[in-house]
Amino acid sequence: MHSNFSRRALLAAVPATALAAALITPAFAQTKAVRPAAPDIAASWPSKPVRIIVGFPGGSTPDLVARTIAEPLSKALGQPVLVENRVGAGGNIAADLVAKATDDHTIGVMINGNMTIAKLLNPSVPYDPLKAFAPISLIGTAPLVLAAPANAPGASAQDFFVAARNAGDKWSYGTPGVGTVGHIGMELLKTKTNINPVHVPYPGNPQVINAIIGGQIQLSLLPPGLAAAQVRAGKLRAIGVTSISRSPLVPEIPSLSEGGVTGFQLEIWTAAAAPVSMPKPIVAKLSALVSEIARSPDVRSKLFQQGWQVAGTSAEGLANRIKSDTNLLGGVIAMRGIKAE
């Protein structure tokens, strides 16, 4: 027999929100299941393997970053973390797959262009980078290296640019795709140096490097992690880095500012993001884990060797970087009239 006291005690133990629901839902006492609270969603996630989609081929910088964080992320989550390369359209095919993923177990490791100015370059891009993604973490940043064949003309950066100006459109430069930072950065460099090489897009930077070594193209803005090894091996020549001063990633390479290209500063970055549809508690869990993993000594060392100055930011830090880079790169797009091919 239940007394009035036991009924009052039972009601007192029920949270106010649940009690309110009971008052308007006669079947409250017969409810078989209650929707888990938001923190429980994150606690029970993931329930299956997690995919990291990358828009560039194996050996490219985003691919290396994804594979570097995949193993420790798998250990932290207790589920396999699989890297999937979906190459094409300067990384936008993969970015669109991430944007439209609805399984709550798919994220992407992407570069600046995929997360900032893709829609500015081509209105037909099927996703809006400013609306489609939930930022997870800015993983690493780096200046670019202006690279040329080992036998490029000119004893100095100034001499090289004189040769490039004289060559006009007989020279060409390679990038991993239209709208990538290497593309937009080179268009900005053209305005500052009055050179006029023709753009040749490739599937990824490894192919760009092969084209420079093979003499098919004459220059490119490359990630330092890829360029430095080729420069040290004597296969490429470094003209300068796109930072105001020398970078700790490649301290032996002078900046383009030292070479007379004043006011030229440009960075690439790689970041992790989820579909905007992913529940916020899961995104928050991923953000905490990815940023912690990136800043751990072992992963930090590996990323540095790949050519990244580790950032490991919060989701908010990445959101702020997306906004600032959209303004910077969008200005170059408007100035140079760059459109996706």
Secondary structure, 3 states (H helix, E strand, C coil): CCCHHHHHHHHHHCCHHHHHHHHHCHHHHHCCCCCCCHHHHHHCCCCCCEEEEECCCCCCHHHHHHHHHHHHHHHHHCCCEEEEECCCHHHHHHHHHHHHCCCCCEEEEEEHHHHCCHHHHCCCCCCCHHHHEEEEEEEEEEECEEEEECCCCCCCHHHHHHHHHHHHHHCEEEECCCCCHHHHHHHHHHHHHCCCCEEEECCCHHHHHHHHHCCCCCEEEECHHHHHHHHHCCCEEEEEECCCCCCCCCCCCCECCCCCCCCCCCEEEEEEEEECCCCHHHHHHHHHHHHHHHHCHHHHHHHHHHCCEECCCCHHHHHHHHHHHHHHHHHHHHHHCCCCC
